Amino acid sequence: MNLRFVSLVALLLAVPLAAAASSPALSIITPRGVQRGLQHELVFSGARLEESQEVLLYFDGVTVDKIEPIDANQVKVTVTVAPDCRLGEHVAQLRTASGITEYRSFFVGPFPAADESEPNNEPEQACAIAFNTTITGTIAPEDVDRFRISATTGQRISVEVEAIRLGTILVDPFLAAFGPDGEEIVFQDDTPLLRQDCFVSFVAPADGEYVVLLRDTAYGGNPNAHYRMHVGNFPRPTIAFPAGGPPGQTIPVEFVDVAGGAIKQDVVVPAAPPQREWLIPADDQGTAPSPVAFRVVDLPNSFESEPNQNIEQTTAVVVPCAANGRLDEPGDQDWYSFEGKKDQVFNLEVFARRVNSPLDAIINVWGPDKQHIAGNDDSGGPDASMRLQLPADGQYSFRVLDHLSRGGPEFIYRVEVTTVTPRLTISIPRIDRYSQGRQQIAIPRGNRFGTLISATRVDLGGELRLLEQNLPPGISMHHQPMAANLAVMPVVFEAAADAEPGGGLVDLRAAPVDEASRVTGGFQNRASFVLGEPNNTDYIVCDVDRVPVAVINAVPFKLEMVQPAAPLVREGSLGIKVVAHRDEGFTAPITIQLPFRPPGVGAAGTVTIPENETEAMYPLDANANAQIGDWPIYVLGTAEVNGPAWVSTQLATLKVADRYVMVEMQRAGCEQGAETRFVGTMTQVTDFEGTATAELLGVPPNTEVAPIEFDKSTSEVTFVVKTKPETPAGKHGGVFCRVTIPVNGETVVAVAGRSELQVDVPLPKGEAAPPPPPPAEKPLSRLEKLREDAKQIQENQTGKGNRQ
């Protein structure tokens, strides 16, 4: 598969980063992986890292022993990796005195590492390697790396590549293995287990040297296209069966291994869901370098029982449960049945692709009368899911099959049949136009930082609130409940002036405002490493379960929003004043933006407080259907303080209201050079005091029209429009009435009504106006036409009789 990708790290590497600045940047961690059970030195490279204070790690098993700055852009970190550390990807960030970096990753593997040795493009140049070794290298453009390993008959040879998963730059690896006779034994590009990365695993058919070839699928590459290639006699299963189990239980699990057959083990399921769903395959020959998917869910496992090929031969299960099965061969389909009561509601969710199965599942349901009542293919991404409300008491059946009627040992599935249970998670959305997609909370001492918190509700309604707990000392959190019809809320964090710099990973949680609900939701964010097309779609990601929060060094400016005294009304506009408090000597321009906008409210992308100035107006507008209410808003600002520094205003309130007046305007027209009048009936919607102004705008050029004043007692307004000979002729449909109304010492500005102006070219002098066209004949109705036809026939017959 040859896809185009954009790597976040590639962009960072391509753009020079200023030194000694505010917000730190982390571009890469090298080496890209380490062996577990040993101490290692990692180098964190990026920009503005000289004041690094802590490595934030999201998964257990790695301990930081020492942090030593190398220079402003590099830090050496000594870590100890536990012998039982989880294999695979680990996510890290650096916390410095001036901020928190982006997410970056490194990998933990089971084997010692060795560097590739060039040249190794040709078969005779293949590098000799030993079993159970991790080869580290890069794939340059048109590069082909070859390695040779000695094996005996019947020995398992497994090769797995970490490349695109390293999250550094575009690379699409391709693997092939050749026997002692030079013939190709196996090749692999993409896999359901590793997606863009790949592996091969086979049993040596003869004694001798085997050659492993690694290249980019399209012979592309890049000096920064790193890879880690694990070579050994370890098992490389593709999937576990069952692919999940209830917490705290010991269950038998079968790993499906394409080279060595099934590996059966008893697995102790964790008492609580792990940080990542995982299961590490191992046998007496070694340990696989990366996990297979395994769900920890509090549901009893049920298993298919053959024969269950049709509705007359079903496997009976008791719901709720997880039904586990396998489509053993092409054309296979599995049927299950359960007893249900009228109006019970169940979710049926298939896990296949999400647990590394190649199965493209379709699920269908039949009722007690054996009539089909529901079906689904891909609503859960490539996996099927549905919600089912039972129409009657009785026995229900559901069927699982592959979309293309395929089957085989790897075509495993898991159907989780559950009752409706409310669920909630929160996160910080990665919105690139706001604060560079920042997903961390770094608050300068004595200042504020605002962010958006989004919520994913499942079967949960009502307003939501954040729970204030576990915040670092000196930090307070300000927010208003998230509206029931929204999925995002603005939140401002504030650090006291005497707060000590420091921080860590916080388990930020949310709950419904209604305290009768016992649902709480935790934090889950998506660390995006490689983005694909179209539209920067996440391709290589890792989910993390806490948010980094820290107090950082003070910055030389602070922002404040002047609380608007007047509302923003529908079809209206409003400017909010933002004031910058600058330390002496700090003159840089400050770019401000409005991350949260109430429904129906628009705003400029950014506004700049110019160099050495202290305030700016941020324009807002509301459409005709803007949601009325009091909305929390904040303004986020950034300036160069030897690098980007971010602060926000306090949380203020924007009142969105209905119009104060509405004007129903008649259309008007005249000839060029003449005048006409627009008469409008004014309706007072909201009471106001004082004198307001109405203007007629949108008239064509070379047209004069004076504003008029009105008050709350006015019921009609008349605009006198004077045209000139040069006024463009034609229909001008963009004419509108704009009103400016004094409210609380400020003004409400809005469109109150719309109309159109017809301007005609005058007739030449002495020429009479042409007579009006005759009125168009009204078309006959069908009944009238029938009557007319009958009359005509009768007349014709009468005329014929007279002639005779």
C-alpha positions, 0 to 999 in steps of 0.5 A: 500500500503506497499512501502519502503521509504527513509526519508531525515530526517531519514537519518539526525537523524541516522547520528551524526552531528558535533557541532559548524560548518559552514553549518547548518543542520535542521532535524525536527521542533516540534511539527509537527503542530500548531493551527491557531489563536494562538501563539506557540513555535516551536523547530527547531532541527539539528546541528550548529544552535547556530547563527540562525538569521532568519526563512525563511517562504514560505507561508503567515499567520505565523509571527515569534516573537522571535528566542532563541537558546537553545543550539548548535543544537536546537532553540526555535522559537515563532510564531503567526499563523493568524486566517485565515492562510492557513491550511496544510503544511508550509515550513521553513528554518533557516538562520544562520550566517554560512549558510541556512538549508535544507527545513523542514515543519510544519503543521497548523490545525484548532483544539487544540492538545492533545497527545495520551496516552499509553497503547491504543492497545486494545479496552478496552484501547481506549483513550477518545477524544473530537470532533474537536481535533488533536491527536498527537502521534507516531506509533511504530513497531506493534503499534495499537492506539485506541481512543473512541468518543461519538456520537449521531445518524446522527452526522457526524464523520470525521477522517483525518491523517497526517503522511507520509505528515509530511515528517519525516520517513516511515509510511503508516497509516491505519484507521478503525472505529467501532460502539457501537456494535463493528462492523467495519463501515468503513476502509481506507488505501490510497486515491486519496486526501491524497495519502499514508495518509488516512481519514474516514468520516461517519454518526453515525448510532446510539447513543453510543461510536465509536472506531477509530483504527490507525496503520501502514498498515503492522504493521511497525512503528518507534519511529520517525513516527509522526502523527497528527490525526484530529477528529471531525464533520468537512466536508471531501470532496474529490474533488471540482467541478469545480476544477478551475476557472478564477482569480477574479471571484466568482463562485459556487463550489460543494464539493463532500463529501462521508459522508454528500453529496454535499456542495455547496458554492460560492467561490471568486477565488484569483485575482492572482494564490495563492502560492499553489493551494488550496480550504478549504472546510467548513460548519456550522459544521466545517472546513476540516484540509487540502485543496482540489486542485483548479486551478486558470487559466485565462480560462472561465469555460464551463460545460458538458450538458447531454445528451452528450454520443456520437458524435451526442450529444456533448456539444458545447464549445468555445475554448480556455476554460476549459471544466468541467464534471463528469463521473456520472456512470460506462460506462459514456463518455462525448463528446464536440465539438468546431469550428476550423480553419485549422492549428490552434494549441491547447493543450488539457490537462486533470486534473483529478488525479492532482485535486484528482479525481480517474479518469484515463482519456483517451481523443480522438479527431475526425475531421470534417469528424467524423474520429478519428485523435488523442488520448492519455492516460497517457502522463501527468503522469496519466492524458492525454494531447496532442497537436493538429494541426487542419487539416481543417476548421470545427467542431471538437469533443473530448471525455473523458472516464475512462480507465476502464470505471468507474464512480461515483460522484468523477470522476470529470475532467477538460479539459483545451483547450489552444492555444500555449503559451510560458512558462518558469520556473527556479530552482536549481536541487537537484543533490546529488553528488554536494554539498549534493543536496544544493538548497540554495545560501549562499555566505561567505563574500569576497568569491563566491558560485556557483550553477546550474540553470536549466530551463524548457521551454515550446514552447520557444527556444533560449538562456536564461539569468537571470535577476539581481534583488532583490539580497541582498545588496553586492551580485553580480551574474555572468553567461553567457546565457544558450545555446539554446540546454541546460536546465542548466547553471552555475551561480556564486554568489559573496559577497563583502568583506564588505557585511553585513551578511543577506539575504532572499527569492529572486524572481529570474527570467529569460528571453530569450536573445532575447529582442523581446520576452516578456516571463519571468519565475519565480523560482520554486523549489521542497522541497523534504521531503520523497524519495521513490524507485526506485532511490530516487524518490520524493514522499512527496514534496512541491513546493516553489516559491523563492530561499534563498540567504544570505551573511554568515560569512567568511571562511578561504579559497578561490578557484581560477581557473587558466584560461586555455590557451589551448582548450580541443579538441575532443578526447582530455584531459586537466587539469585545475589548481585550486588554494586554498588561505588559511588563516594562520593556515588553513590546512584541505584538500579541496574536489573540483568538477565540477558541470557543464560539457559541452556536450560531456565533462567528468570529475572526480567525485571529486579531493582533494587538499591535507592537507596543499597544495594549488593546484590540477589539475582537469582532463577533457576529451572530446569525439569525438562529444563534442560540440564545443564552449566557455563554462562557468565553475566553480569548487565547493569546500568544507572543514571541518571548524568545519563542512562543508563550501562551496565556488567556484571559479570564472566563467572561460571559457573552450574552446572546439575545434576540433582536431588539427590534424588527422592521418589515420593509416594503420594496421601493423603486424609482428612475435614475435621478429620482427619489423614493421612500422605504416604509417599514413597520417596526416591531419592538421585541426587547424593551430599551431606553433612549434614542436609537439610530436606523440606517438603510445600507446595501443601496447601490453606489451614487445613492443618498439616504440619511439615517433616522432616529427612533425610540421604543415607541416608534412603530414606523420608519421611513427612509428617503432614498435619493438616486442620481443619474449615475446610480446603477440601474437594475434590481438591488436585492441587498438592501437592509436596515441596520439599527444601533441601540444604546444598552448599558452604556454600549451599543447593540448593532443588528440587522432589523429588516431586509428589502430591495430597490428597483432603479429604472432607466428614464424614458427619452423625453417626449416618448410616451410610455408603451401601453401595458401588455394585455393580461395573460389568459388564465389557463383553463382547468382540466374540468373547464377544458373538458367542458370547452371540448364538449361544447365544441363537439356539440357545435360541430354536430349542430353545424353538420345537421344544418348542412344536411 
